[in-house]
Amino acid sequence: MTSNWENFLKNVGEWRGSFTQISPDGEILDSTPSILNLEAFDNNQGVMFRIRRFGKDSDDSSPIQDYQQEYRSIGRQNIFFNNGSFSKGTLQLAPFTEFGAEYGFVDNDRRSRLVQLFNKEGKFTNLTLIREFRSHKDAKERPQLTVEQLIGNWEGKAHTVYSDLRPSENYTSYLEIKEIGNGYLEQKLSFASQTITSKAKMADKKLIFEKEGSTQEILLLPDGISSNVPLQLQMRKPFFVEAGWLVRDNERQRLIRTYNETGEWVSSTHVIEYKTN
């Protein structure tokens, strides 16, 4: 099995894209062009990270932000999976502190990244969508995600990495999404001898799950991306946050971060799933 560092190296290259701010309701607010460079050196023992962001009318020679950092190791909160996709985020939910999670999906000459942020009161406040394309390649952006694209049966391979360093696990997952009438759909997820069934109300570019006094919401976003978060984080209650990317019409990646009742990060999971019908 490849190491976290080796998987990180699968992101090496120059990536041109944009940082797009999105409201909690899915409204596109503004967008900033960017160029991100990840360059390996010292026989792949180090990586130089550089991110440049630009004004709408500036060219490549005049960034409004230019930040560089050298990496020779990766923090334990940052998990890279076999295809280079990754997730990282807050290690411990605590009172009066902000909470955030970042996901990065990789597929050949494309990357799509998503950042979810919560304020000090635990309320979901905003998203940043980062759509990136390898320089000098002809990769295309995916269309806006729709409910119709998600409906169906999906079979996937999942890989879970644990924060306590116990051995990681690989298993098969099955996801069935179907309309059940009156503006609702049902989602049935099966994995590792567990089955979780939930019901969601379909709204404009979102799916709303209500359960036990809490609301979990999936936003359907540009580039085939979805964001799945609780609208309000609650102390002493386990939760998860998730992002998905419809890479092709019949292929989807998902990244999930789970937290226990003490607010401690427990695991990160990467799923690659294919629509069977």
C-alpha positions in Angstrom: 0.0 0.0 0.0 1.3 3.4 -0.9 2.2 5.9 1.9 0.5 9.2 2.7 3.5 11.0 1.2 3.5 9.0 -2.0 -0.2 9.7 -2.5 0.5 13.4 -1.9 3.0 13.4 -4.7 0.2 12.4 -7.1 -0.9 16.0 -6.9 2.5 17.4 -8.2 2.2 19.7 -11.2 0.8 23.2 -12.1 -2.9 23.6 -11.7 -4.8 26.6 -13.1 -8.2 27.3 -11.6 -10.3 29.6 -9.5 -11.5 30.1 -5.9 -15.3 30.6 -5.8 -17.1 31.7 -2.7 -20.5 30.1 -2.2 -23.2 31.0 0.4 -24.7 28.3 2.7 -27.7 28.4 0.3 -25.6 27.6 -2.7 -25.5 31.1 -4.1 -22.3 31.9 -6.1 -20.8 35.1 -4.6 -17.5 35.8 -6.3 -14.5 34.1 -8.0 -10.8 34.6 -8.0 -8.4 33.1 -10.6 -5.5 31.1 -9.3 -2.4 29.1 -10.2 -1.1 26.4 -7.8 2.3 24.8 -8.2 3.4 21.6 -6.4 7.0 20.9 -7.3 8.9 17.9 -6.0 12.6 18.2 -5.3 15.5 16.3 -3.4 14.5 13.0 -5.0 10.8 13.4 -4.0 11.8 14.0 -0.4 10.5 17.6 -0.4 7.7 19.5 -2.2 7.5 23.2 -2.8 4.0 24.6 -2.6 3.1 27.9 -4.3 -0.3 29.5 -4.7 -0.9 32.7 -6.6 -4.3 34.4 -6.8 -5.2 37.1 -9.2 -7.6 40.0 -9.7 -10.1 39.7 -12.4 -8.1 42.0 -14.7 -4.6 41.0 -13.8 -2.2 38.8 -15.8 0.0 35.9 -14.6 2.9 38.3 -13.8 0.9 40.4 -11.2 -0.8 38.3 -8.6 -2.6 39.9 -5.7 -1.4 37.1 -3.4 1.7 34.9 -3.7 2.4 32.4 -1.0 5.0 29.7 -0.8 5.7 26.9 1.6 8.1 23.9 1.7 6.8 20.5 2.8 8.9 17.5 3.9 6.1 15.8 5.9 2.3 16.0 6.3 0.3 16.6 9.4 -1.8 13.7 10.8 -5.1 15.6 10.0 -4.3 15.4 6.3 -5.1 12.1 4.7 -4.1 11.3 1.1 -5.7 8.3 -0.6 -4.4 6.0 -3.4 -5.4 8.2 -6.4 -4.2 11.4 -4.8 -7.5 12.6 -3.4 -7.4 13.9 0.1 -9.2 15.3 3.1 -8.1 17.4 6.0 -9.8 19.5 8.7 -10.2 20.3 12.4 -9.0 17.6 14.7 -11.3 18.5 17.6 -14.6 20.3 17.8 -14.5 22.7 20.7 -16.7 25.5 22.1 -16.2 29.0 20.7 -13.8 27.9 18.0 -14.2 27.8 14.2 -14.5 24.4 12.5 -13.5 23.5 8.9 -12.9 20.7 6.5 -11.2 20.6 3.1 -11.5 18.0 0.4 -9.4 17.5 -2.8 -10.5 15.2 -5.6 -8.1 14.1 -8.3 -8.9 12.6 -11.7 -6.1 12.6 -14.3 -5.7 16.3 -15.4 -8.5 17.6 -13.1 -8.7 18.5 -9.4 -11.8 19.8 -7.7 -11.5 21.0 -4.1 -14.1 22.1 -1.5 -13.7 23.9 1.8 -16.6 23.9 4.3 -16.5 26.4 7.2 -18.5 26.8 10.5 -18.4 29.8 12.8 -17.5 29.8 16.5 -21.1 29.0 17.4 -21.0 25.9 15.2 -23.2 27.3 12.4 -22.4 26.4 8.8 -21.4 29.7 7.2 -19.8 29.3 3.8 -18.1 27.2 1.1 -15.1 27.7 -1.2 -15.1 25.7 -4.4 -11.7 25.4 -6.1 -11.9 24.1 -9.7 -8.4 23.3 -11.1 -7.1 22.1 -14.5 -3.6 20.8 -15.2 -1.7 23.4 -17.3 -1.3 22.7 -21.0 -3.9 20.0 -21.0 -7.4 19.9 -22.4 -9.4 18.9 -19.3 -13.0 20.1 -19.0 -15.2 21.3 -16.2 -18.1 19.0 -15.2 -21.7 20.4 -15.4 -23.7 21.6 -12.4 -24.8 18.6 -10.3 -28.5 17.6 -10.4 -30.6 15.3 -8.4 -31.4 13.3 -11.5 -27.7 12.4 -11.9 -27.6 11.0 -8.4 -30.8 8.8 -8.6 -30.0 5.2 -9.1 -27.9 2.3 -7.7 -24.2 2.8 -7.0 -21.6 0.2 -6.0 -18.3 1.4 -4.6 -15.0 0.5 -3.0 -14.3 2.4 0.2 -11.0 3.0 2.1 -11.2 4.2 5.7 -8.1 5.6 7.6 -8.4 6.0 11.4 -7.0 8.8 13.5 -5.8 6.3 16.2 -3.5 4.7 13.7 -5.2 1.3 13.7 -5.0 -0.5 10.4 -7.0 1.1 7.6 -9.9 -0.8 6.1 -11.2 -1.6 2.6 -14.8 -2.6 2.0 -17.6 -2.6 -0.6 -20.4 0.0 -0.3 -23.9 0.0 -1.9 -25.9 3.2 -2.3 -29.5 3.3 -3.6 -31.1 6.7 -4.2 -34.8 6.8 -5.4 -37.7 9.2 -5.5 -40.6 8.2 -3.2 -43.1 11.0 -4.2 -44.3 14.2 -2.7 -41.0 15.9 -3.3 -39.0 13.4 -1.3 -36.3 10.9 -2.1 -34.9 7.9 -0.1 -31.3 7.0 0.3 -30.2 3.6 1.5 -26.5 3.1 2.2 -25.0 -0.3 3.0 -21.5 -1.1 4.0 -19.6 -3.3 6.4 -22.8 -5.2 7.5 -24.6 -1.9 8.2 -27.5 -0.3 6.4 -28.5 3.3 6.9 -31.8 4.6 5.5 -32.7 8.3 5.3 -35.3 10.5 3.7 -34.6 13.9 2.1 -36.8 16.7 0.9 -35.8 17.9 -2.6 -35.5 21.7 -2.9 -33.8 24.0 -5.4 -30.2 22.6 -5.7 -30.3 21.0 -2.3 -31.4 17.9 -0.4 -32.6 18.4 3.2 -32.4 15.6 5.7 -34.3 16.1 9.1 -33.5 13.7 11.9 -33.8 13.9 15.7 -34.0 17.7 15.8 -31.0 18.2 13.5 -30.8 19.2 9.8 -28.2 17.7 7.4 -28.1 19.4 4.0 -26.6 18.4 0.6 -25.9 21.3 -1.7 -25.6 20.5 -5.5 -22.8 22.6 -6.9 -21.0 23.5 -10.2 -18.4 21.0 -11.5 -20.4 18.0 -10.3 -19.6 18.7 -6.7 -21.8 18.1 -3.7 -21.4 19.4 -0.1 -23.0 17.4 2.8 -23.0 19.1 6.2 -25.0 19.5 9.4 -26.3 23.1 9.4 -25.5 23.3 13.1 -22.7 21.4 14.9 -23.8 20.2 18.4 -21.6 19.4 21.3 -21.7 15.8 22.7 -23.3 14.5 19.4 -21.4 12.5 16.7 -21.5 13.9 13.2 -19.9 13.6 9.8 -19.1 16.0 6.9 -18.8 15.0 3.3 -18.0 16.1 -0.2 -18.8 14.3 -3.5 -17.6 14.7 -7.1 -19.4 13.3 -10.1 -16.3 12.6 -12.2 -18.2 11.1 -15.1 -22.0 10.4 -15.5 -21.5 6.9 -14.1 -18.6 7.5 -11.7 -18.5 9.4 -8.4 -15.9 10.0 -5.7 -16.9 10.8 -2.1 -14.8 11.9 0.9 -16.2 11.6 4.4 -14.8 12.8 7.8 -16.4 11.4 10.9 -16.4 12.8 14.5 -17.5 11.1 17.7 -19.6 12.4 20.6 -16.7 14.2 22.2 -16.1 16.1 18.9 -12.9 14.2 18.1 -12.0 13.4 14.5 -12.3 9.6 14.2 -11.7 8.6 10.5 -11.5 9.7 6.9 -13.0 7.7 4.1 -12.6 7.8 0.3 -15.2 6.1 -1.9 -15.0 5.5 -5.6 -18.4 4.3 -6.8 -20.0 3.4 -10.1 -23.7 3.6 -11.2 -25.0 0.2 -12.0 -28.5 1.2 -13.1 
